[in-house]
C-alpha cells in the first residue's frame, strides 16, 4: 500500500489550506492513503520529515515563505529547502515540494488557489510519479 505523509506549514493558514486541498484531491482521486501533519513554519518541516522518513512511501511538503523587508526570508527559504532535500536525497525517498517562495501574499494566493495554479495538486502528482519510478 502506498502511504504518503503530507507535512505542511500553517504559518499562512489560507495558503496552507489551499495547497493542502489541492494535494488531498489528487491523493483521494488516486486512492492513495495519506496522513497529514501541520507544523508552525517552514523551518520545522525538516524535523518532522527526519522523524517519519522510514514510515511512509512518499512525502509531500507544503508551505509558503513570503519575502518581507528583512533578510529573514532568505534564511528560512534556504535552510528549510536545503534540509528537506538533503534528507530526501540521502535517504532516496520520493518527495515533492510546494513550498512557495514568493514576493507577496497575492502571488502566494495565485499559486495556491484551486481555480488557479494550485501547486499543492502539482506536488501530489510529482510525489506519485516519483513513487512509481522507484517501484519500477
Rosetta blueprint (number, residue, H / E / L):
1 X L
2 X L
3 X E
4 X E
5 X E
6 X E
7 X E
8 X E
9 X E
10 X L
11 X L
12 X L
13 X H
14 X H
15 X H
16 X H
17 X H
18 X H
19 X H
20 X H
21 X H
22 X H
23 X H
24 X H
25 X H
26 X H
27 X H
28 X H
29 X H
30 X L
31 X L
32 X L
33 X E
34 X E
35 X E
36 X E
37 X E
38 X E
39 X E
40 X L
41 X L
42 X H
43 X H
44 X H
45 X H
46 X H
47 X H
48 X H
49 X H
50 X H
51 X H
52 X H
53 X L
54 X L
55 X L
56 X L
57 X L
58 X E
59 X E
60 X E
61 X E
62 X E
63 X E
64 X E
65 X E
66 X E
67 X L
68 X L
69 X L
70 X L
71 X L
72 X H
73 X H
74 X H
75 X H
76 X H
77 X H
78 X H
79 X H
80 X H
81 X H
82 X H
83 X H
84 X H
85 X H
86 X H
87 X H
88 X H
89 X H
90 X H
91 X H
92 X L
93 X L
94 X E
95 X E
96 X E
97 X E
98 X E
99 X E
100 X E
101 X E
102 X E
103 X L
104 X L
105 X H
106 X H
107 X H
108 X H
109 X H
110 X H
111 X H
112 X H
113 X L
114 X L
115 X L
116 X L
117 X L
118 X L
119 X H
120 X H
121 X H
122 X H
123 X H
124 X H
125 X H
126 X H
127 X H
128 X H
129 X H
130 X H
131 X H
132 X H
133 X H
134 X H
135 X L
136 X L
